[in-house]
Amino acid sequence: MTDIPHVESRLTELETKLAFAEDLIDTLNQTVFRQQAQLDLLQDQLRMLHRLIQEASGVEGQGRNPREEIPPHY
């Protein structure tokens, strides 16, 4: 015959471990969600910075050579 108190204590232990595991998974999911949001923001900022650099360097696709430009004092 099985020892009922032992089975109940084992079941309680497993339920406790499951609760902690579920909490950990929830915490990890929230962390991954926040990190993905940060990555998305950084990618948007990088695209904007790239676009601003292209605009500041002149017409896109036109390779300008700084040696061919006339200095501002001429």
Phi and psi restraints in degrees (range 20) as a CNS / XPLOR table:
assign (resid 1 and name C) (resid 2 and name N)
       (resid 2 and name CA) (resid 2 and name C) 1.0 -76.9 20.0 2
assign (resid 2 and name N) (resid 2 and name CA)
       (resid 2 and name C) (resid 3 and name N) 1.0 153.3 20.0 2
assign (resid 2 and name C) (resid 3 and name N)
       (resid 3 and name CA) (resid 3 and name C) 1.0 -87.3 20.0 2
assign (resid 3 and name N) (resid 3 and name CA)
       (resid 3 and name C) (resid 4 and name N) 1.0 100.9 20.0 2
assign (resid 3 and name C) (resid 4 and name N)
       (resid 4 and name CA) (resid 4 and name C) 1.0 -58.5 20.0 2
assign (resid 4 and name N) (resid 4 and name CA)
       (resid 4 and name C) (resid 5 and name N) 1.0 -46.4 20.0 2
assign (resid 4 and name C) (resid 5 and name N)
       (resid 5 and name CA) (resid 5 and name C) 1.0 -59.8 20.0 2
assign (resid 5 and name N) (resid 5 and name CA)
       (resid 5 and name C) (resid 6 and name N) 1.0 -37.3 20.0 2
assign (resid 5 and name C) (resid 6 and name N)
       (resid 6 and name CA) (resid 6 and name C) 1.0 -66.2 20.0 2
assign (resid 6 and name N) (resid 6 and name CA)
       (resid 6 and name C) (resid 7 and name N) 1.0 -41.2 20.0 2
assign (resid 6 and name C) (resid 7 and name N)
       (resid 7 and name CA) (resid 7 and name C) 1.0 -65.3 20.0 2
assign (resid 7 and name N) (resid 7 and name CA)
       (resid 7 and name C) (resid 8 and name N) 1.0 -41.9 20.0 2
assign (resid 7 and name C) (resid 8 and name N)
       (resid 8 and name CA) (resid 8 and name C) 1.0 -66.0 20.0 2
assign (resid 8 and name N) (resid 8 and name CA)
       (resid 8 and name C) (resid 9 and name N) 1.0 -41.2 20.0 2
assign (resid 8 and name C) (resid 9 and name N)
       (resid 9 and name CA) (resid 9 and name C) 1.0 -66.6 20.0 2
assign (resid 9 and name N) (resid 9 and name CA)
       (resid 9 and name C) (resid 10 and name N) 1.0 -38.2 20.0 2
assign (resid 9 and name C) (resid 10 and name N)
       (resid 10 and name CA) (resid 10 and name C) 1.0 -65.1 20.0 2
assign (resid 10 and name N) (resid 10 and name CA)
       (resid 10 and name C) (resid 11 and name N) 1.0 -41.3 20.0 2
assign (resid 10 and name C) (resid 11 and name N)
       (resid 11 and name CA) (resid 11 and name C) 1.0 -63.5 20.0 2
assign (resid 11 and name N) (resid 11 and name CA)
       (resid 11 and name C) (resid 12 and name N) 1.0 -42.3 20.0 2
assign (resid 11 and name C) (resid 12 and name N)
       (resid 12 and name CA) (resid 12 and name C) 1.0 -62.0 20.0 2
assign (resid 12 and name N) (resid 12 and name CA)
       (resid 12 and name C) (resid 13 and name N) 1.0 -41.9 20.0 2
assign (resid 12 and name C) (resid 13 and name N)
       (resid 13 and name CA) (resid 13 and name C) 1.0 -62.4 20.0 2
assign (resid 13 and name N) (resid 13 and name CA)
       (resid 13 and name C) (resid 14 and name N) 1.0 -43.4 20.0 2
assign (resid 13 and name C) (resid 14 and name N)
       (resid 14 and name CA) (resid 14 and name C) 1.0 -66.0 20.0 2
assign (resid 14 and name N) (resid 14 and name CA)
       (resid 14 and name C) (resid 15 and name N) 1.0 -39.6 20.0 2
assign (resid 14 and name C) (resid 15 and name N)
       (resid 15 and name CA) (resid 15 and name C) 1.0 -63.7 20.0 2
assign (resid 15 and name N) (resid 15 and name CA)
       (resid 15 and name C) (resid 16 and name N) 1.0 -39.3 20.0 2
assign (resid 15 and name C) (resid 16 and name N)
       (resid 16 and name CA) (resid 16 and name C) 1.0 -64.3 20.0 2
assign (resid 16 and name N) (resid 16 and name CA)
       (resid 16 and name C) (resid 17 and name N) 1.0 -45.7 20.0 2
assign (resid 16 and name C) (resid 17 and name N)
       (resid 17 and name CA) (resid 17 and name C) 1.0 -62.3 20.0 2
assign (resid 17 and name N) (resid 17 and name CA)
       (resid 17 and name C) (resid 18 and name N) 1.0 -39.3 20.0 2
assign (resid 17 and name C) (resid 18 and name N)
       (resid 18 and name CA) (resid 18 and name C) 1.0 -63.0 20.0 2
assign (resid 18 and name N) (resid 18 and name CA)
       (resid 18 and name C) (resid 19 and name N) 1.0 -42.2 20.0 2
assign (resid 18 and name C) (resid 19 and name N)
       (resid 19 and name CA) (resid 19 and name C) 1.0 -61.9 20.0 2
assign (resid 19 and name N) (resid 19 and name CA)
       (resid 19 and name C) (resid 20 and name N) 1.0 -43.3 20.0 2
assign (resid 19 and name C) (resid 20 and name N)
       (resid 20 and name CA) (resid 20 and name C) 1.0 -65.7 20.0 2
assign (resid 20 and name N) (resid 20 and name CA)
       (resid 20 and name C) (resid 21 and name N) 1.0 -39.1 20.0 2
assign (resid 20 and name C) (resid 21 and name N)
       (resid 21 and name CA) (resid 21 and name C) 1.0 -64.9 20.0 2
assign (resid 21 and name N) (resid 21 and name CA)
       (resid 21 and name C) (resid 22 and name N) 1.0 -42.0 20.0 2
assign (resid 21 and name C) (resid 22 and name N)
       (resid 22 and name CA) (resid 22 and name C) 1.0 -63.2 20.0 2
assign (resid 22 and name N) (resid 22 and name CA)
       (resid 22 and name C) (resid 23 and name N) 1.0 -40.9 20.0 2
assign (resid 22 and name C) (resid 23 and name N)
       (resid 23 and name CA) (resid 23 and name C) 1.0 -64.2 20.0 2
assign (resid 23 and name N) (resid 23 and name CA)
       (resid 23 and name C) (resid 24 and name N) 1.0 -42.2 20.0 2
assign (resid 23 and name C) (resid 24 and name N)
       (resid 24 and name CA) (resid 24 and name C) 1.0 -63.1 20.0 2
assign (resid 24 and name N) (resid 24 and name CA)
       (resid 24 and name C) (resid 25 and name N) 1.0 -43.5 20.0 2
assign (resid 24 and name C) (resid 25 and name N)
       (resid 25 and name CA) (resid 25 and name C) 1.0 -61.8 20.0 2
assign (resid 25 and name N) (resid 25 and name CA)
       (resid 25 and name C) (resid 26 and name N) 1.0 -41.1 20.0 2
assign (resid 25 and name C) (resid 26 and name N)
       (resid 26 and name CA) (resid 26 and name C) 1.0 -61.5 20.0 2
assign (resid 26 and name N) (resid 26 and name CA)
       (resid 26 and name C) (resid 27 and name N) 1.0 -45.1 20.0 2
assign (resid 26 and name C) (resid 27 and name N)
       (resid 27 and name CA) (resid 27 and name C) 1.0 -62.6 20.0 2
assign (resid 27 and name N) (resid 27 and name CA)
       (resid 27 and name C) (resid 28 and name N) 1.0 -43.7 20.0 2
assign (resid 27 and name C) (resid 28 and name N)
       (resid 28 and name CA) (resid 28 and name C) 1.0 -64.8 20.0 2
assign (resid 28 and name N) (resid 28 and name CA)
       (resid 28 and name C) (resid 29 and name N) 1.0 -39.4 20.0 2
assign (resid 28 and name C) (resid 29 and name N)
       (resid 29 and name CA) (resid 29 and name C) 1.0 -62.0 20.0 2
assign (resid 29 and name N) (resid 29 and name CA)
       (resid 29 and name C) (resid 30 and name N) 1.0 -42.2 20.0 2
assign (resid 29 and name C) (resid 30 and name N)
       (resid 30 and name CA) (resid 30 and name C) 1.0 -64.1 20.0 2
assign (resid 30 and name N) (resid 30 and name CA)
       (resid 30 and name C) (resid 31 and name N) 1.0 -39.6 20.0 2
assign (resid 30 and name C) (resid 31 and name N)
       (resid 31 and name CA) (resid 31 and name C) 1.0 -64.1 20.0 2
assign (resid 31 and name N) (resid 31 and name CA)
       (resid 31 and name C) (resid 32 and name N) 1.0 -45.2 20.0 2
assign (resid 31 and name C) (resid 32 and name N)
       (resid 32 and name CA) (resid 32 and name C) 1.0 -62.6 20.0 2
assign (resid 32 and name N) (resid 32 and name CA)
       (resid 32 and name C) (resid 33 and name N) 1.0 -41.1 20.0 2
assign (resid 32 and name C) (resid 33 and name N)
       (resid 33 and name CA) (resid 33 and name C) 1.0 -60.9 20.0 2
assign (resid 33 and name N) (resid 33 and name CA)
       (resid 33 and name C) (resid 34 and name N) 1.0 -47.0 20.0 2
assign (resid 33 and name C) (resid 34 and name N)
       (resid 34 and name CA) (resid 34 and name C) 1.0 -63.4 20.0 2
assign (resid 34 and name N) (resid 34 and name CA)
       (resid 34 and name C) (resid 35 and name N) 1.0 -41.5 20.0 2
assign (resid 34 and name C) (resid 35 and name N)
       (resid 35 and name CA) (resid 35 and name C) 1.0 -65.2 20.0 2
assign (resid 35 and name N) (resid 35 and name CA)
       (resid 35 and name C) (resid 36 and name N) 1.0 -38.1 20.0 2
assign (resid 35 and name C) (resid 36 and name N)
       (resid 36 and name CA) (resid 36 and name C) 1.0 -65.7 20.0 2
assign (resid 36 and name N) (resid 36 and name CA)
       (resid 36 and name C) (resid 37 and name N) 1.0 -38.9 20.0 2
assign (resid 36 and name C) (resid 37 and name N)
       (resid 37 and name CA) (resid 37 and name C) 1.0 -62.8 20.0 2
assign (resid 37 and name N) (resid 37 and name CA)
       (resid 37 and name C) (resid 38 and name N) 1.0 -41.0 20.0 2
assign (resid 37 and name C) (resid 38 and name N)
       (resid 38 and name CA) (resid 38 and name C) 1.0 -65.0 20.0 2
assign (resid 38 and name N) (resid 38 and name CA)
       (resid 38 and name C) (resid 39 and name N) 1.0 -41.7 20.0 2
assign (resid 38 and name C) (resid 39 and name N)
       (resid 39 and name CA) (resid 39 and name C) 1.0 -62.1 20.0 2
assign (resid 39 and name N) (resid 39 and name CA)
       (resid 39 and name C) (resid 40 and name N) 1.0 -43.5 20.0 2
assign (resid 39 and name C) (resid 40 and name N)
       (resid 40 and name CA) (resid 40 and name C) 1.0 -60.5 20.0 2
assign (resid 40 and name N) (resid 40 and name CA)
       (resid 40 and name C) (resid 41 and name N) 1.0 -43.4 20.0 2
assign (resid 40 and name C) (resid 41 and name N)
       (resid 41 and name CA) (resid 41 and name C) 1.0 -63.6 20.0 2
assign (resid 41 and name N) (resid 41 and name CA)
       (resid 41 and name C) (resid 42 and name N) 1.0 -44.7 20.0 2
assign (resid 41 and name C) (resid 42 and name N)
       (resid 42 and name CA) (resid 42 and name C) 1.0 -63.6 20.0 2
assign (resid 42 and name N) (resid 42 and name CA)
       (resid 42 and name C) (resid 43 and name N) 1.0 -38.1 20.0 2
assign (resid 42 and name C) (resid 43 and name N)
       (resid 43 and name CA) (resid 43 and name C) 1.0 -65.3 20.0 2
assign (resid 43 and name N) (resid 43 and name CA)
       (resid 43 and name C) (resid 44 and name N) 1.0 -41.1 20.0 2
assign (resid 43 and name C) (resid 44 and name N)
       (resid 44 and name CA) (resid 44 and name C) 1.0 -62.8 20.0 2
assign (resid 44 and name N) (resid 44 and name CA)
       (resid 44 and name C) (resid 45 and name N) 1.0 -42.7 20.0 2
assign (resid 44 and name C) (resid 45 and name N)
       (resid 45 and name CA) (resid 45 and name C) 1.0 -64.7 20.0 2
assign (resid 45 and name N) (resid 45 and name CA)
       (resid 45 and name C) (resid 46 and name N) 1.0 -38.9 20.0 2
assign (resid 45 and name C) (resid 46 and name N)
       (resid 46 and name CA) (resid 46 and name C) 1.0 -65.4 20.0 2
assign (resid 46 and name N) (resid 46 and name CA)
       (resid 46 and name C) (resid 47 and name N) 1.0 -42.1 20.0 2
assign (resid 46 and name C) (resid 47 and name N)
       (resid 47 and name CA) (resid 47 and name C) 1.0 -61.3 20.0 2
assign (resid 47 and name N) (resid 47 and name CA)
       (resid 47 and name C) (resid 48 and name N) 1.0 -43.2 20.0 2
assign (resid 47 and name C) (resid 48 and name N)
       (resid 48 and name CA) (resid 48 and name C) 1.0 -64.3 20.0 2
assign (resid 48 and name N) (resid 48 and name CA)
       (resid 48 and name C) (resid 49 and name N) 1.0 -42.9 20.0 2
assign (resid 48 and name C) (resid 49 and name N)
       (resid 49 and name CA) (resid 49 and name C) 1.0 -63.0 20.0 2
assign (resid 49 and name N) (resid 49 and name CA)
       (resid 49 and name C) (resid 50 and name N) 1.0 -42.0 20.0 2
assign (resid 49 and name C) (resid 50 and name N)
       (resid 50 and name CA) (resid 50 and name C) 1.0 -62.1 20.0 2
assign (resid 50 and name N) (resid 50 and name CA)
       (resid 50 and name C) (resid 51 and name N) 1.0 -43.4 20.0 2
assign (resid 50 and name C) (resid 51 and name N)
       (resid 51 and name CA) (resid 51 and name C) 1.0 -64.0 20.0 2
assign (resid 51 and name N) (resid 51 and name CA)
       (resid 51 and name C) (resid 52 and name N) 1.0 -41.9 20.0 2
assign (resid 51 and name C) (resid 52 and name N)
       (resid 52 and name CA) (resid 52 and name C) 1.0 -64.6 20.0 2
assign (resid 52 and name N) (resid 52 and name CA)
       (resid 52 and name C) (resid 53 and name N) 1.0 -38.8 20.0 2
assign (resid 52 and name C) (resid 53 and name N)
       (resid 53 and name CA) (resid 53 and name C) 1.0 -65.1 20.0 2
assign (resid 53 and name N) (resid 53 and name CA)
       (resid 53 and name C) (resid 54 and name N) 1.0 -42.0 20.0 2
assign (resid 53 and name C) (resid 54 and name N)
       (resid 54 and name CA) (resid 54 and name C) 1.0 -63.7 20.0 2
assign (resid 54 and name N) (resid 54 and name CA)
       (resid 54 and name C) (resid 55 and name N) 1.0 -42.7 20.0 2
assign (resid 54 and name C) (resid 55 and name N)
       (resid 55 and name CA) (resid 55 and name C) 1.0 -65.3 20.0 2
assign (resid 55 and name N) (resid 55 and name CA)
       (resid 55 and name C) (resid 56 and name N) 1.0 -38.1 20.0 2
assign (resid 55 and name C) (resid 56 and name N)
       (resid 56 and name CA) (resid 56 and name C) 1.0 -71.2 20.0 2
assign (resid 56 and name N) (resid 56 and name CA)
       (resid 56 and name C) (resid 57 and name N) 1.0 -26.0 20.0 2
assign (resid 56 and name C) (resid 57 and name N)
       (resid 57 and name CA) (resid 57 and name C) 1.0 -89.2 20.0 2
assign (resid 57 and name N) (resid 57 and name CA)
       (resid 57 and name C) (resid 58 and name N) 1.0 2.7 20.0 2
assign (resid 57 and name C) (resid 58 and name N)
       (resid 58 and name CA) (resid 58 and name C) 1.0 114.3 20.0 2
assign (resid 58 and name N) (resid 58 and name CA)
       (resid 58 and name C) (resid 59 and name N) 1.0 -162.1 20.0 2
assign (resid 58 and name C) (resid 59 and name N)
       (resid 59 and name CA) (resid 59 and name C) 1.0 -66.4 20.0 2
assign (resid 59 and name N) (resid 59 and name CA)
       (resid 59 and name C) (resid 60 and name N) 1.0 135.4 20.0 2
assign (resid 59 and name C) (resid 60 and name N)
       (resid 60 and name CA) (resid 60 and name C) 1.0 -64.5 20.0 2
assign (resid 60 and name N) (resid 60 and name CA)
       (resid 60 and name C) (resid 61 and name N) 1.0 140.4 20.0 2
assign (resid 60 and name C) (resid 61 and name N)
       (resid 61 and name CA) (resid 61 and name C) 1.0 84.7 20.0 2
assign (resid 61 and name N) (resid 61 and name CA)
       (resid 61 and name C) (resid 62 and name N) 1.0 -11.9 20.0 2
assign (resid 61 and name C) (resid 62 and name N)
       (resid 62 and name CA) (resid 62 and name C) 1.0 -99.8 20.0 2
assign (resid 62 and name N) (resid 62 and name CA)
       (resid 62 and name C) (resid 63 and name N) 1.0 109.9 20.0 2
assign (resid 62 and name C) (resid 63 and name N)
       (resid 63 and name CA) (resid 63 and name C) 1.0 -78.0 20.0 2
assign (resid 63 and name N) (resid 63 and name CA)
       (resid 63 and name C) (resid 64 and name N) 1.0 105.6 20.0 2
assign (resid 63 and name C) (resid 64 and name N)
       (resid 64 and name CA) (resid 64 and name C) 1.0 -92.3 20.0 2
assign (resid 64 and name N) (resid 64 and name CA)
       (resid 64 and name C) (resid 65 and name N) 1.0 140.2 20.0 2
assign (resid 64 and name C) (resid 65 and name N)
       (resid 65 and name CA) (resid 65 and name C) 1.0 -105.9 20.0 2
assign (resid 65 and name N) (resid 65 and name CA)
       (resid 65 and name C) (resid 66 and name N) 1.0 118.6 20.0 2
assign (resid 65 and name C) (resid 66 and name N)
       (resid 66 and name CA) (resid 66 and name C) 1.0 -59.6 20.0 2
assign (resid 66 and name N) (resid 66 and name CA)
       (resid 66 and name C) (resid 67 and name N) 1.0 -25.7 20.0 2
assign (resid 66 and name C) (resid 67 and name N)
       (resid 67 and name CA) (resid 67 and name C) 1.0 -70.4 20.0 2
assign (resid 67 and name N) (resid 67 and name CA)
       (resid 67 and name C) (resid 68 and name N) 1.0 -23.4 20.0 2
assign (resid 67 and name C) (resid 68 and name N)
       (resid 68 and name CA) (resid 68 and name C) 1.0 -85.9 20.0 2
assign (resid 68 and name N) (resid 68 and name CA)
       (resid 68 and name C) (resid 69 and name N) 1.0 -10.7 20.0 2
assign (resid 68 and name C) (resid 69 and name N)
       (resid 69 and name CA) (resid 69 and name C) 1.0 -81.0 20.0 2
assign (resid 69 and name N) (resid 69 and name CA)
       (resid 69 and name C) (resid 70 and name N) 1.0 149.1 20.0 2
assign (resid 69 and name C) (resid 70 and name N)
       (resid 70 and name CA) (resid 70 and name C) 1.0 -83.0 20.0 2
assign (resid 70 and name N) (resid 70 and name CA)
       (resid 70 and name C) (resid 71 and name N) 1.0 130.9 20.0 2
assign (resid 70 and name C) (resid 71 and name N)
       (resid 71 and name CA) (resid 71 and name C) 1.0 -61.4 20.0 2
assign (resid 71 and name N) (resid 71 and name CA)
       (resid 71 and name C) (resid 72 and name N) 1.0 152.6 20.0 2
assign (resid 71 and name C) (resid 72 and name N)
       (resid 72 and name CA) (resid 72 and name C) 1.0 -64.2 20.0 2
assign (resid 72 and name N) (resid 72 and name CA)
       (resid 72 and name C) (resid 73 and name N) 1.0 -19.1 20.0 2
assign (resid 72 and name C) (resid 73 and name N)
       (resid 73 and name CA) (resid 73 and name C) 1.0 -85.5 20.0 2
assign (resid 73 and name N) (resid 73 and name CA)
       (resid 73 and name C) (resid 74 and name N) 1.0 1.7 20.0 2
